[in-house]
Amino acid sequence: MTQREELLSVPKRKWDDELHGVDVVYIIPSRRKHESGYACMDFVASFNGDKGKPMVRFGGGCDDVRLNGNHFRIDCEYPSRIIRIWNDKTSFSISRDISSIDFVEETE
């Protein structure tokens, strides 16, 4: 199974749930087009600091992400070309699923 297939098999959250304590988000480009003309994205959140908390998938209809904070980092895994976002200072929260999703640094 490829990394893309593994990530897309993660259970999806309810659209109106907010996520807190997120350490890493994987962005999986979809093959769907948003009405804005941009591609939709699927996301998987990982809670590495909370070992008992499973990964969760969200998005799917989102074409835009806003990063609210100064310590977000982005890289691209190889060979899957899955984009990874993390914060090098703190965990972060993720808003509910709408066209734009907010990633916000959490204060400790």
Contacts in CASP RR format, 6 or more apart in sequence:
PFRMAT RR
TARGET T0000
AUTHOR 0000-0000-0000
METHOD contacts of the structure
MODEL  1
MTQREELLSVPKRKWDDELHGVDVVYIIPSRRKHESGYACMDFVASFNGD
KGKPMVRFGGGCDDVRLNGNHFRIDCEYPSRIIRIWNDKTSFSISRDISS
IDFVEETE
1 9 0 8 1.000
2 80 0 8 1.000
3 77 0 8 1.000
3 80 0 8 1.000
3 82 0 8 1.000
4 28 0 8 1.000
4 80 0 8 1.000
4 82 0 8 1.000
7 26 0 8 1.000
7 28 0 8 1.000
7 42 0 8 1.000
7 44 0 8 1.000
7 55 0 8 1.000
7 57 0 8 1.000
7 82 0 8 1.000
8 28 0 8 1.000
8 42 0 8 1.000
8 57 0 8 1.000
10 44 0 8 1.000
10 54 0 8 1.000
10 55 0 8 1.000
10 56 0 8 1.000
10 57 0 8 1.000
11 54 0 8 1.000
11 56 0 8 1.000
11 57 0 8 1.000
12 56 0 8 1.000
12 57 0 8 1.000
12 58 0 8 1.000
13 19 0 8 1.000
13 56 0 8 1.000
13 57 0 8 1.000
13 58 0 8 1.000
13 97 0 8 1.000
15 58 0 8 1.000
15 59 0 8 1.000
15 96 0 8 1.000
15 97 0 8 1.000
15 98 0 8 1.000
16 96 0 8 1.000
16 97 0 8 1.000
17 96 0 8 1.000
18 93 0 8 1.000
18 94 0 8 1.000
18 95 0 8 1.000
18 96 0 8 1.000
19 45 0 8 1.000
19 56 0 8 1.000
19 58 0 8 1.000
19 93 0 8 1.000
19 94 0 8 1.000
20 91 0 8 1.000
20 93 0 8 1.000
20 106 0 8 1.000
21 47 0 8 1.000
21 49 0 8 1.000
21 50 0 8 1.000
21 91 0 8 1.000
21 92 0 8 1.000
21 93 0 8 1.000
21 106 0 8 1.000
22 45 0 8 1.000
22 46 0 8 1.000
22 47 0 8 1.000
22 91 0 8 1.000
22 92 0 8 1.000
22 93 0 8 1.000
22 94 0 8 1.000
22 103 0 8 1.000
23 46 0 8 1.000
23 47 0 8 1.000
23 48 0 8 1.000
23 49 0 8 1.000
23 86 0 8 1.000
23 87 0 8 1.000
23 91 0 8 1.000
24 45 0 8 1.000
24 46 0 8 1.000
24 48 0 8 1.000
24 84 0 8 1.000
24 85 0 8 1.000
24 86 0 8 1.000
25 43 0 8 1.000
25 44 0 8 1.000
25 45 0 8 1.000
25 46 0 8 1.000
25 84 0 8 1.000
25 85 0 8 1.000
25 86 0 8 1.000
25 94 0 8 1.000
25 103 0 8 1.000
26 43 0 8 1.000
26 44 0 8 1.000
26 46 0 8 1.000
26 82 0 8 1.000
26 83 0 8 1.000
26 84 0 8 1.000
27 41 0 8 1.000
27 42 0 8 1.000
27 43 0 8 1.000
27 65 0 8 1.000
27 82 0 8 1.000
27 83 0 8 1.000
27 84 0 8 1.000
27 85 0 8 1.000
28 41 0 8 1.000
28 42 0 8 1.000
28 43 0 8 1.000
28 44 0 8 1.000
28 82 0 8 1.000
29 39 0 8 1.000
29 41 0 8 1.000
29 83 0 8 1.000
30 39 0 8 1.000
30 40 0 8 1.000
30 41 0 8 1.000
30 42 0 8 1.000
30 60 0 8 1.000
30 61 0 8 1.000
31 39 0 8 1.000
32 39 0 8 1.000
32 40 0 8 1.000
32 60 0 8 1.000
32 61 0 8 1.000
33 39 0 8 1.000
33 40 0 8 1.000
34 40 0 8 1.000
34 61 0 8 1.000
34 62 0 8 1.000
34 63 0 8 1.000
34 99 0 8 1.000
36 63 0 8 1.000
36 64 0 8 1.000
36 99 0 8 1.000
37 63 0 8 1.000
38 63 0 8 1.000
38 64 0 8 1.000
39 63 0 8 1.000
40 59 0 8 1.000
40 60 0 8 1.000
40 61 0 8 1.000
40 62 0 8 1.000
40 63 0 8 1.000
41 59 0 8 1.000
41 60 0 8 1.000
41 61 0 8 1.000
41 62 0 8 1.000
41 63 0 8 1.000
41 65 0 8 1.000
42 57 0 8 1.000
42 58 0 8 1.000
42 59 0 8 1.000
42 60 0 8 1.000
43 57 0 8 1.000
43 58 0 8 1.000
43 59 0 8 1.000
43 60 0 8 1.000
43 62 0 8 1.000
43 94 0 8 1.000
43 101 0 8 1.000
44 55 0 8 1.000
44 56 0 8 1.000
44 57 0 8 1.000
44 58 0 8 1.000
45 55 0 8 1.000
45 56 0 8 1.000
45 57 0 8 1.000
45 58 0 8 1.000
45 94 0 8 1.000
46 55 0 8 1.000
47 53 0 8 1.000
47 54 0 8 1.000
47 55 0 8 1.000
49 91 0 8 1.000
58 94 0 8 1.000
58 97 0 8 1.000
58 101 0 8 1.000
59 97 0 8 1.000
59 101 0 8 1.000
60 97 0 8 1.000
61 97 0 8 1.000
61 99 0 8 1.000
62 97 0 8 1.000
62 98 0 8 1.000
62 99 0 8 1.000
62 100 0 8 1.000
62 101 0 8 1.000
63 99 0 8 1.000
63 100 0 8 1.000
64 99 0 8 1.000
64 100 0 8 1.000
64 101 0 8 1.000
65 85 0 8 1.000
65 100 0 8 1.000
65 101 0 8 1.000
65 102 0 8 1.000
65 103 0 8 1.000
66 100 0 8 1.000
66 101 0 8 1.000
66 102 0 8 1.000
66 103 0 8 1.000
67 85 0 8 1.000
67 103 0 8 1.000
68 102 0 8 1.000
68 103 0 8 1.000
68 104 0 8 1.000
68 105 0 8 1.000
69 87 0 8 1.000
69 104 0 8 1.000
69 105 0 8 1.000
70 105 0 8 1.000
71 87 0 8 1.000
71 88 0 8 1.000
71 89 0 8 1.000
71 90 0 8 1.000
71 105 0 8 1.000
72 85 0 8 1.000
72 86 0 8 1.000
72 87 0 8 1.000
72 92 0 8 1.000
72 103 0 8 1.000
72 105 0 8 1.000
73 85 0 8 1.000
73 86 0 8 1.000
73 87 0 8 1.000
73 88 0 8 1.000
74 83 0 8 1.000
74 84 0 8 1.000
74 85 0 8 1.000
75 83 0 8 1.000
75 84 0 8 1.000
76 82 0 8 1.000
76 83 0 8 1.000
76 84 0 8 1.000
77 83 0 8 1.000
77 84 0 8 1.000
85 103 0 8 1.000
87 105 0 8 1.000
89 105 0 8 1.000
90 105 0 8 1.000
90 106 0 8 1.000
90 107 0 8 1.000
90 108 0 8 1.000
91 106 0 8 1.000
92 103 0 8 1.000
92 104 0 8 1.000
92 105 0 8 1.000
92 106 0 8 1.000
93 103 0 8 1.000
93 104 0 8 1.000
93 106 0 8 1.000
94 101 0 8 1.000
94 102 0 8 1.000
94 103 0 8 1.000
94 104 0 8 1.000
95 101 0 8 1.000
95 102 0 8 1.000
95 104 0 8 1.000
END
